[in-house]
Amino acid sequence: MKSYEIKVRPMRGFKEDVSREVAAVFVDGYEKELTFLSNNRETLIEAFGKMICPDVFYFATLEGDIVGILACSDNQNRALTIDKTILRHSFGYVKGSIAYHFMKDEFNKKLSYQDDTGYIECVATTVKARGKGVSTALMNYVLEYEDYYRYILEVVDTNEVAYRLYKKFGFTEFERKKERFSKMKGFKHRIYMDLYVSNK
């Protein structure tokens, strides 16, 4: 099996501003969910690039290109700060307002977890990088270098590839929540999984 040289770095303190490249991976990874906002990839990248929180993002490079992202949030910082003004400016008043209404609870709500808990969110890779171990490299890096005792993540029931990956890392399921408007969203449950790291 071919091995790929994947490098993972934290976004915080990185000498270059990579928010645009990180936003591009986010847009590629969540393309299906973001089509209701716009089919214009550039508009989506520009909008989400302004809402990313660099303190919690990690990015993976393959042959010098940013091909994967992962955010490890906590009770102080979330991956994105959903901004009504940016959304309205980028997608129009009506669509921007609707998007803000649906996304603010997902991202702007402070997490109620303890200080020793990291919340893994926004794991995404570009299409060309899939199946090359990018998500695995990101997870390995965060679990090794972050200082949390407990890690929590959520995965939708249709994302079997991600579910299997998290199980491989030792995450176990502790809750399933039925999703409202599941037909529209394309999945029935959000699955919550956690992992305790004993050597922290």
DABELQUI-V762609 format. One record per pair of residues at least 24 apart in sequence whose ideal C-beta (glycine too) atoms are under 10 Angstrom apart, sorted by sequence separation. I is the first residue (numbers start at 1). GAP is how many residues later the second one is. D is the distance in Angstrom with one decimal. If there is no record, write none. Layout:
i->[I I]
gap->[GAP GAP]
d->[D D]
This chain:
i->[21 23 24 53 55 56 82 118 169 170 171 172 20 23 24 26 53 82 83 118 157 166 170 171 19 20 22 23 26 53 80 81 82 120 135 139 143 156 167 169 170 22 23 52 53 79 80 81 135 139 143 158 166 170 20 21 23 51 52 53 78 79 80 118 120 158 159 163 166 19 20 23 51 52 78 118 119 136 139 140 156 158 162 166 19 20 22 50 51 78 118 123 131 135 139 156 157 158 163 18 19 26 50 51 78 116 117 118 119 120 121 130 135 156 157 158 162 17 19 20 22 25 48 51 78 116 117 118 119 120 121 123 136 139 155 156 157 159 19 50 77 78 115 116 117 118 119 120 121 136 156 157 18 19 25 48 73 76 77 114 115 116 117 118 119 120 155 156 157 19 22 25 50 51 75 76 113 114 117 118 119 120 154 155 156 18 22 47 50 51 74 75 114 123 154 155 17 22 49 73 74 75 113 154 155 19 21 48 73 75 153 154 155 18 28 29 47 48 50 74 75 76 113 123 153 154 14 21 25 29 46 47 50 73 74 75 79 152 153 11 12 13 18 25 28 74 75 78 79 80 111 152 153 11 12 13 24 25 47 48 74 75 77 79 80 123 151 152 153 11 12 14 18 24 25 26 46 47 74 75 78 79 123 151 152 10 11 12 21 22 25 46 47 73 74 75 78 150 151 10 11 12 14 21 24 25 26 73 74 150 151 10 11 12 20 21 22 23 44 72 73 120 149 150 151 10 11 22 43 44 71 72 73 148 149 150 9 10 11 18 21 43 71 72 73 148 149 9 10 22 47 71 72 73 120 148 149 8 9 37 40 70 71 72 147 149 150 8 9 18 40 70 71 72 120 146 149 7 8 9 38 47 51 70 71 143 148 7 8 26 37 38 69 70 71 144 147 6 7 26 37 38 53 69 70 143 146 6 7 11 36 37 68 69 70 5 6 7 51 68 69 139 5 6 7 9 23 38 51 67 68 69 143 4 5 11 37 67 68 4 36 37 67 8 11 66 67 6 37 38 65 67 68 6 8 10 36 37 56 67 68 4 36 56 62 65 66 67 56 58 62 65 68 70 12 34 56 57 58 60 67 68 69 70 36 37 56 60 62 63 68 69 72 62 67 68 70 71 72 61 68 70 53 60 68 69 70 72 33 52 62 68 72 62 70 71 72 60 62 70 74 60 61 72 120 60 72 74 120 59 60 62 119 120 60 61 72 60 117 118 60 58 59 72 73 102 117 118 58 116 58 60 72 113 116 58 70 58 116 56 58 58 56 30 29 31 29 30 29 26 28 29 31 25 27 28 29 26 28 29 25 28 22 24 25 28 25 28 29 22 24 25 25 6 33 4 6 8 4 6 4 6 3 4 6 8 2 3 4 6 7 8 6 8 10 1 5 6 8 9 10 4 8 6 7 8 6 10 8 10 8 36 33 32 33 32]
gap->[24 24 24 24 24 24 24 24 24 24 24 24 25 25 25 25 25 25 25 25 25 25 25 25 26 26 26 26 26 26 26 26 26 26 26 26 26 26 26 26 26 27 27 27 27 27 27 27 27 27 27 27 27 27 28 28 28 28 28 28 28 28 28 28 28 28 28 28 28 29 29 29 29 29 29 29 29 29 29 29 29 29 29 29 30 30 30 30 30 30 30 30 30 30 30 30 30 30 30 31 31 31 31 31 31 31 31 31 31 31 31 31 31 31 31 31 31 32 32 32 32 32 32 32 32 32 32 32 32 32 32 32 32 32 32 32 32 32 33 33 33 33 33 33 33 33 33 33 33 33 33 33 34 34 34 34 34 34 34 34 34 34 34 34 34 34 34 34 34 35 35 35 35 35 35 35 35 35 35 35 35 35 35 35 35 36 36 36 36 36 36 36 36 36 36 36 37 37 37 37 37 37 37 37 37 38 38 38 38 38 38 38 38 39 39 39 39 39 39 39 39 39 39 39 39 39 40 40 40 40 40 40 40 40 40 40 40 40 40 41 41 41 41 41 41 41 41 41 41 41 41 41 41 42 42 42 42 42 42 42 42 42 42 42 42 42 42 42 42 43 43 43 43 43 43 43 43 43 43 43 43 43 43 43 43 44 44 44 44 44 44 44 44 44 44 44 44 44 44 45 45 45 45 45 45 45 45 45 45 45 45 46 46 46 46 46 46 46 46 46 46 46 46 46 46 47 47 47 47 47 47 47 47 47 47 47 48 48 48 48 48 48 48 48 48 48 48 49 49 49 49 49 49 49 49 49 49 50 50 50 50 50 50 50 50 50 50 51 51 51 51 51 51 51 51 51 51 52 52 52 52 52 52 52 52 52 52 53 53 53 53 53 53 53 53 53 53 54 54 54 54 54 54 54 54 54 54 55 55 55 55 55 55 55 55 56 56 56 56 56 56 56 57 57 57 57 57 57 57 57 57 57 57 58 58 58 58 58 58 59 59 59 59 60 60 60 60 61 61 61 61 61 61 62 62 62 62 62 62 62 62 63 63 63 63 63 63 63 64 64 64 64 64 64 65 65 65 65 65 65 65 65 65 65 66 66 66 66 66 66 66 66 66 67 67 67 67 67 67 68 68 68 69 69 69 69 69 69 70 70 70 70 70 71 71 71 71 72 72 72 72 73 73 73 73 74 74 74 74 75 75 75 75 75 76 76 76 77 77 77 78 79 79 79 79 79 79 79 80 80 81 81 81 81 81 83 83 84 84 86 87 88 90 92 93 93 94 94 95 96 96 96 96 97 97 97 97 98 98 98 99 99 100 100 100 100 101 101 101 102 102 104 109 123 123 125 126 126 127 127 128 128 129 129 129 129 130 130 130 130 130 130 131 131 131 132 132 132 132 132 132 133 133 134 134 134 135 135 136 136 137 148 152 153 153 154]
d->[9.0 8.1 8.9 5.4 9.7 9.6 7.7 7.5 9.3 9.8 4.7 9.4 6.3 4.4 8.1 9.6 6.4 4.9 9.1 9.1 9.5 9.1 5.3 9.9 9.6 7.9 8.8 3.7 7.5 6.0 8.6 7.1 5.3 9.5 8.8 7.4 7.2 9.7 8.0 6.6 8.8 7.4 8.3 7.3 6.5 9.8 4.5 6.5 7.5 8.1 9.3 9.5 5.5 9.1 9.5 8.7 8.3 9.1 6.1 6.3 9.2 6.6 8.2 5.6 9.7 6.5 7.9 6.8 9.8 8.8 4.9 6.1 4.8 8.4 5.4 8.4 9.0 6.8 9.2 8.4 8.1 4.5 9.7 8.2 4.6 9.7 5.9 9.8 5.5 6.9 3.7 7.9 9.1 6.0 5.8 8.2 5.4 8.0 8.1 9.6 7.7 9.2 9.2 6.2 7.8 8.2 5.9 8.8 9.6 5.9 9.5 8.6 9.6 4.0 5.6 9.2 10.0 9.2 9.2 9.4 8.2 10.0 7.1 5.7 7.7 5.8 7.3 7.4 7.7 7.2 7.1 8.9 8.1 9.5 9.6 8.4 4.5 8.9 5.2 7.2 9.5 7.1 8.8 4.1 4.6 5.0 5.2 4.1 7.6 8.3 7.2 7.8 9.5 9.8 7.4 9.6 9.2 8.2 9.1 9.4 9.4 6.2 7.3 7.5 7.0 8.7 9.6 6.0 6.0 6.7 5.9 8.9 9.8 6.2 6.3 8.6 9.4 8.4 6.1 9.2 8.6 9.7 9.9 7.6 7.2 8.4 9.4 8.8 5.4 8.6 9.8 4.8 7.5 9.8 5.1 5.2 8.6 5.6 9.7 10.0 6.7 7.1 7.8 6.6 8.4 8.7 7.3 8.8 6.5 5.5 9.0 5.2 6.8 8.9 9.4 8.7 5.6 9.8 9.6 7.1 7.4 8.6 6.6 7.0 7.6 7.5 7.7 9.3 9.8 7.4 9.1 6.7 8.8 9.2 9.2 6.6 8.8 6.6 5.6 7.9 9.1 8.6 6.3 6.2 9.7 7.3 9.9 8.3 9.6 8.9 8.7 7.2 7.7 8.7 5.3 9.3 7.6 6.8 8.0 9.0 9.0 7.5 9.8 5.1 7.5 8.8 8.8 4.8 8.4 4.3 4.9 9.5 9.6 10.0 6.4 6.2 9.8 3.9 6.8 9.9 7.8 4.6 9.3 6.5 8.2 8.6 7.7 7.8 8.1 6.6 4.7 6.7 7.2 9.7 5.8 8.5 9.6 6.0 4.7 8.7 8.0 7.7 8.3 4.2 9.4 9.9 9.2 7.2 6.5 7.1 8.1 8.9 4.0 9.2 9.4 9.4 9.8 9.0 7.9 4.7 4.5 8.6 9.9 5.4 7.0 7.5 6.6 5.3 5.7 8.8 9.8 7.1 7.9 9.5 6.6 7.5 9.8 5.4 6.1 6.3 9.0 7.3 8.4 5.6 5.8 9.7 6.1 6.8 8.3 9.3 9.0 7.3 8.0 8.6 10.0 7.0 8.3 5.8 6.2 7.9 9.3 6.6 5.1 9.5 9.4 9.6 9.0 7.3 8.1 9.7 9.3 8.2 4.3 9.9 9.1 8.9 4.9 9.1 4.9 7.5 7.6 9.3 9.4 6.8 8.0 7.8 6.7 6.8 8.0 8.8 8.0 5.8 6.3 4.9 9.6 9.5 6.2 5.3 4.9 8.4 5.2 9.3 9.4 7.3 8.0 6.6 8.7 7.1 8.1 9.9 9.5 9.6 8.0 5.4 9.5 8.9 5.6 9.9 8.2 6.9 7.8 9.9 7.3 9.5 9.0 9.4 9.7 8.0 10.0 9.7 4.3 9.5 9.6 5.8 7.7 8.5 6.3 5.9 7.3 8.3 7.9 8.3 4.7 8.1 8.9 8.2 9.4 8.0 9.0 9.7 7.9 7.1 6.0 7.7 8.4 9.3 8.3 5.5 8.9 3.7 9.4 9.5 7.7 9.0 9.3 8.7 9.5 9.1 9.9 10.0 8.8 8.4 9.1 9.5 9.9 9.1 8.6 7.6 9.8 7.8 8.0 9.5 9.3 7.6 8.9 9.4 8.8 9.9 8.5 9.9 3.8 9.7 9.5 5.7 5.7 6.3 9.5 9.9 9.8 9.8 9.6 4.1 10.0 7.9 7.4 7.5 7.0 9.7 9.8 8.9 6.8 5.5 5.1 9.4 8.2 9.3 9.3 9.7 6.7 6.2 9.2 9.3 9.4 9.6 9.3 5.0 5.6 7.4 10.0 10.0 8.4 9.2 9.9 9.2 9.7 9.9 7.7 5.5 8.5 9.6 5.3 9.7 8.2 7.8 9.7 9.7 10.0 9.4 5.8 10.0 9.6 8.1 9.6 9.9 9.8 6.2 9.9 6.1 7.8 10.0 8.9 9.1 9.8 8.1 7.8 9.5 7.7 6.5 2.4 6.3 6.8 6.4 9.1 9.2 8.7 7.9 7.8 5.7 5.2 9.2 5.4 6.4 9.2 10.0 6.8 9.5 5.7 9.5 9.8 9.4 7.9 8.7 9.6 8.6 10.0 8.4 7.4 8.9 10.0 6.3 4.8 5.8 9.1 6.3 10.0 5.5 8.4 7.8 8.0 8.6 8.2 5.7 4.3 9.5 8.6 9.6 9.8 8.5 7.8 8.5 9.1 8.8 4.0 9.7 9.4 8.2 9.4 7.9 9.7 9.4 8.9 9.4 8.1 9.8 8.7 7.4]
